[in-house]
């Protein structure tokens, strides 16, 4: 069967009430389906694909509570009242957190470092792009909440800053 014959079969199926046509020859098999059937198959396969995608997200929340449990530990160490006056610098994206611009370079900030709006405090790598994260507040870094080279989530607290 050649390409022109296949095209003619496609046109024939499109004009007819057939929803599916399968032709088998020696080493050759062609199945032609109407668009409505393809849409239904896409929805069905999408439902099946959603289940495997649910598994990674099921494992990801297991990691999130670990990060969430680490974050509440920080306010307890500093005292509940003390942390309320601090401003939190949060991650604007998902990625990998880096405290230095390169392995052989010094840290952007440490506990006690004064920051001003626009000062780079860390880098978050997302999809091989290194995004500089800048402070939006003026103050002093009180606590670094994330380990260097660790994954971070969107809106995850990274630093506590004392604005006073």
C-alpha positions as CSV (number, residue, x, y, z in Angstrom):
1,X,0.0,0.0,0.0
2,X,1.4,3.4,-0.9
3,X,1.0,6.8,0.5
4,X,-1.7,8.0,-2.0
5,X,-3.8,5.0,-1.1
6,X,-3.5,5.8,2.6
7,X,-4.6,9.4,1.9
8,X,-7.6,8.2,0.0
9,X,-8.6,5.9,2.8
10,X,-8.3,8.8,5.3
11,X,-10.6,10.9,3.1
12,X,-13.1,8.0,2.8
13,X,-13.2,7.5,6.6
14,X,-13.7,11.3,7.1
15,X,-16.6,11.4,4.7
16,X,-18.3,8.2,6.0
17,X,-19.9,7.3,9.3
18,X,-17.1,4.9,10.1
19,X,-15.3,5.7,13.3
20,X,-12.4,3.4,12.7
21,X,-10.9,1.4,9.8
22,X,-8.1,-1.1,10.1
23,X,-6.4,-2.7,7.1
24,X,-3.8,-5.5,7.5
25,X,-1.6,-6.9,4.8
26,X,1.5,-9.1,5.0
27,X,3.8,-7.0,7.1
28,X,1.7,-3.9,7.1
29,X,-1.1,-2.6,9.3
30,X,-2.9,0.7,9.1
31,X,-5.6,1.9,11.5
32,X,-7.5,5.1,10.7
33,X,-9.8,6.7,13.3
34,X,-12.2,9.6,13.2
35,X,-11.2,12.7,15.1
36,X,-13.9,12.1,17.8
37,X,-12.3,8.8,18.6
38,X,-8.9,10.4,18.9
39,X,-10.3,13.0,21.3
40,X,-11.8,10.3,23.4
41,X,-8.6,8.3,23.4
42,X,-6.7,11.3,24.4
43,X,-9.0,11.9,27.4
44,X,-8.8,8.3,28.4
45,X,-5.0,8.1,28.0
46,X,-4.8,11.4,29.9
47,X,-6.7,9.8,32.8
48,X,-4.2,6.9,32.8
49,X,-1.3,9.3,32.6
50,X,-2.6,11.2,35.5
51,X,-2.2,8.2,37.8
52,X,1.5,7.9,37.2
53,X,1.9,11.6,37.6
54,X,0.1,11.3,40.9
55,X,2.8,9.0,42.2
56,X,5.6,11.6,42.0
57,X,3.4,14.2,43.5
58,X,2.6,11.7,46.2
59,X,6.3,11.4,47.0
60,X,6.8,15.1,46.7
61,X,4.4,16.0,49.6
62,X,6.5,13.6,51.7
63,X,9.4,15.9,51.1
64,X,7.4,19.0,51.7
65,X,6.4,18.1,55.3
66,X,10.0,17.5,56.0
67,X,10.8,21.1,54.8
68,X,7.7,22.4,56.6
69,X,8.7,20.7,59.8
70,X,12.1,22.3,59.5
71,X,10.6,25.7,59.1
72,X,8.5,25.6,62.3
73,X,11.6,24.5,64.1
74,X,13.3,27.8,63.3
75,X,10.7,30.0,64.9
76,X,10.7,27.8,68.0
77,X,14.5,28.2,68.3
78,X,14.3,32.0,68.0
79,X,11.1,32.3,70.1
80,X,7.6,32.7,68.8
81,X,7.5,36.5,69.6
82,X,10.9,37.3,68.1
83,X,10.1,35.8,64.7
84,X,7.0,37.8,64.2
85,X,9.0,41.0,63.7
86,X,11.2,39.4,61.0
87,X,10.5,39.6,57.3
88,X,10.8,36.4,55.3
89,X,12.5,36.2,52.0
90,X,10.7,33.5,50.1
91,X,11.6,31.5,47.0
92,X,9.9,32.9,43.9
93,X,10.3,29.5,42.1
94,X,11.0,25.8,42.3
95,X,14.7,24.9,41.9
96,X,18.0,24.3,43.6
97,X,19.2,26.8,46.2
98,X,22.8,28.1,46.1
99,X,24.4,30.4,48.6
100,X,27.4,31.2,46.3
101,X,27.7,32.3,42.7
102,X,30.2,29.6,42.0
103,X,31.9,26.8,44.1
104,X,35.1,28.8,44.5
105,X,33.4,32.2,45.2
106,X,32.4,33.6,48.6
107,X,28.8,33.3,50.0
108,X,26.3,36.0,49.0
109,X,25.1,36.5,52.6
110,X,25.7,35.1,56.0
111,X,23.9,35.5,59.3
112,X,24.5,39.1,60.3
113,X,24.9,40.5,56.8
114,X,23.1,43.8,56.1
115,X,20.9,43.6,53.0
116,X,19.2,46.3,51.0
117,X,16.6,46.1,48.3
118,X,18.2,44.8,45.1
119,X,21.1,43.0,46.9
120,X,21.5,39.4,45.6
121,X,21.1,37.0,48.5
122,X,21.2,33.6,46.7
123,X,20.8,31.9,43.3
124,X,18.1,29.4,42.4
125,X,18.8,27.1,39.5
126,X,15.7,26.1,37.5
127,X,16.1,24.2,34.3
128,X,19.8,25.0,33.9
129,X,19.1,28.7,34.3
130,X,20.7,30.5,37.3
131,X,18.3,33.1,38.7
132,X,19.7,35.7,41.1
133,X,17.3,36.3,44.0
134,X,17.4,39.8,45.3
135,X,16.3,41.1,48.7
136,X,13.2,43.3,48.6
137,X,13.7,44.6,52.2
138,X,16.4,46.5,54.1
139,X,17.7,44.8,57.2
140,X,20.0,42.2,58.7
141,X,20.0,38.5,57.9
142,X,19.0,36.7,61.1
143,X,18.6,33.1,59.9
144,X,19.2,31.1,56.8
145,X,16.4,28.5,56.5
146,X,17.7,26.4,53.6
147,X,20.9,24.3,53.2
148,X,23.2,25.1,50.3
149,X,22.5,23.1,47.1
150,X,19.2,21.8,48.4
151,X,15.9,21.8,46.4
152,X,13.4,24.5,47.2
153,X,9.7,24.9,46.5
154,X,7.8,27.9,45.3
155,X,7.1,30.3,48.2
156,X,9.4,28.4,50.6
157,X,11.0,30.6,53.2
158,X,14.7,31.1,52.5
159,X,15.9,33.8,54.9
160,X,14.6,35.7,58.0
161,X,15.5,39.4,57.9
162,X,15.3,41.8,60.9
163,X,14.1,45.1,59.3
164,X,14.9,47.2,62.4
